[in-house]
Amino acid sequence: MSKKRKKLKLPLVYKPLGFVLSWASGAVAGLVFQQTWKAIRHEEDAPDALDQDRGWGEVLLAAALQGAIFAVARGAADRTGAKAVERSTGVWPSSDKGGRN
């Protein structure tokens, strides 16, 4: 199989791996966020945007912290998967430089 043909098929092969890694990173990020919130605020549950008893500051702090943790976890999972595919096949899984849509 030529390298050009291999490059065309690789993104399709990578998609299931990327899905599994994204799912796992989301689960881990959720646990990390819960533990981080407990450490910061000494509370079991982080505030929800619709929680009437919480102020703007708490709600926005929780949202920002959760977003940052999820972004780092997703980036680490995507990068780990891409590097693993490159090591095993010699081809980077994304054909364009734009990354994830």
N, C-alpha and C positions, 0 to 999 in steps of 0.2 A: 504494500500500500504506500503510495507516495505521501510525502509530507503535506502537500496541499490538500489531498483528500482527507488525511488524518485531521487537519485543522478544521475542515468543514464539519466533521462528525463529532469532534471533541466537545463542543458546547452542549450538544444533546446528551452526551454521556455525563457531563459535569452537572447538569441540572438536578438529577436525583440526589447526588452527593451534596450539592449546594443546599437543597431543600432540607435534608437531614441535618446538616451542620447548622443551618439557620434555626431550625426548630430546637435543636439541642442548646444552641447559644441563647435563645430566648428563654428557655426553661432555667438555665443557669443564671441568666441576668435577673430573672424574677426573684430567685432565691437570694442573690447577692443584694438586690435592692431591699428586700424585706429585712435582711440582717443589717444592712447599712442604716435603714430607717430606725430600727430598734436601737442601734448604737448611738445615733445622733439625738433622737427624741425620746428614747426610752418608752416607746409605745409599740404595741403589737401591729397596729394597722396604720398605714399611711393615709392621709386625707384624700378624699375623692373630690373632684371639682364640684360635685353636686351636694357635698356634705355641708349642710346649713350651719353646723356648729363650728366650722373651721374658717379661719380668716384667709384673706388673699395671700398673705406672705407664706403661710404654711402650705397652701394648695400649690402655689407656684414653685416653692422650693422642692416639694415632692415631685412635681412634674419635671422640673429641670434635672433633678438628680436621677430620676428614673430614665429620662431620655438619654442622659450622658452614659449611664451604665449600659443601656441597651445598645447604643451606638458603638461603644467600645467592644462589647461582646460580639456584635454582628461583624464588625470590621476584623476582629481577631479570627473569627470562624471563617469568614470569606477568604482571608489571606492564607490561613492554614490550609484550607481546602485547595486553593489555587496552587500553593507551593507543593502540596502533595501530588497533585495531578501533573505539575511540571516535572517533578522528580521522577515520577513513574512513567511518563510518556515522552518527556522532552518538549512538550508543547504547552504554552500558557493557555488556560481555558477560555479566555476572552480574546476575541479577534480584534476588538476595537480598543481604543485608549480611554473611552468614556466611562467604563466601569458599569455599575448597576444603574438601571433606569428607574 
